[in-house]
Amino acid sequence: GIRCIWLKCVLHAGVLFFDRAGSSMQASLARFAAPHVTVVGAGLVGLTSAEALLRHGCRVTLVDRQKQVASECSFGNAALFMRSYFRPKTATPSDLFVWATRRSEPVHVSWRAIADPQMIAFGLRFFLAGPQRELQIRNATQVSERLASLSTRQFESIRKEYSLQTGILEGGLLMFFRDAAKLKAAIDEQVAVYSPQQQQEFFRVVSARECVEMEPALAAQEADLSGGIHWPTDKTVCPLAFSRELATSLSSGDLELRLAEQVHGLELDGGHVVVKTSTGEFETGAVVVAAGAQTGQLLRRWRISDLPPIPLYGMRGHSMTLDVTHLAGQ
């Protein structure tokens, strides 16, 4: 059938972005019927996938329905390089209920996702197999930490290789708490999964006064703060700037970038895949779908047999976009 890699686009986003040695990617590419690969979706995942495919000798066509790259999720993504704060524990049914009913929670899950039979079935399997025991939680955290550390290094490698000017905001990440019990629980959670040496490197507990010193905008709330946790090694990057800079660099090379073009379907034709778009059609050897939460919908619309095992839903993010053009010159 059509080699349409929905899951591997996620995994390869990690492998491609994280492992520039590329042994896993070379093994995957050996299975491709042709060196021409089409990537659907020109966000952060699609662009980094295209970069790695080009680096491994493929001809790459990158297609996106928007007029510019990184115009959807990657436009307002928080883009945190977080080496130190992970929550590998499986969410409980009570967690899901709180996330669905309270808009004040940092995570919001729609009722549509919770009521989806496929999501319920997946959730039960995930809950039963999830890292519930202390040893499992610790092991999962250590794996996540190594991947995040590798991600940071490889981001720097890509920036250096393409001479990208995208800046990184240093200074770490501050999480402040009004509830003393929640602060204690968060501290206990970190102590349980990190070695004493990692604890010294990754985080420190700070007072309400120290929170304000690090973030003066909290001054008016100091009396209500119980304290916080500061992760000094964490960093932030603008995904929009990075994506558009990378796209410009890749487009000056061997990348064929097709913007404002909607993919309507895929068909297998004699060992090749025919990609049908809003402007016509073309042949390719393999397809990577990097369309974020839209991936599952696209594959169902294209009638691809190897669908994702679960439906994908977008979750509420942590960024806000404001039009400040009227402040120009002030």
Secondary structure as UniProt FT lines:
FT   STRAND          4..5
FT   HELIX           7..18
FT   TURN            20..21
FT   HELIX           23..29
FT   TURN            30..31
FT   STRAND          36..40
FT   HELIX           44..55
FT   TURN            56..57
FT   STRAND          59..63
FT   HELIX           73..76
FT   STRAND          80..81
FT   HELIX           93..101
FT   TURN            103..104
FT   HELIX           111..115
FT   HELIX           117..129
FT   HELIX           134..161
FT   TURN            162..163
FT   STRAND          168..169
FT   STRAND          173..177
FT   HELIX           180..193
FT   HELIX           196..202
FT   STRAND          204..206
FT   HELIX           208..214
FT   HELIX           216..224
FT   STRAND          227..231
FT   TURN            232..233
FT   STRAND          235..237
FT   HELIX           239..251
FT   TURN            252..254
FT   STRAND          255..258
FT   STRAND          263..269
FT   TURN            270..271
FT   STRAND          272..277
FT   TURN            278..279
FT   STRAND          280..284
FT   STRAND          286..289
FT   HELIX           292..294
FT   HELIX           295..301
FT   TURN            302..303
FT   HELIX           325..327
FT   TURN            328..329
//
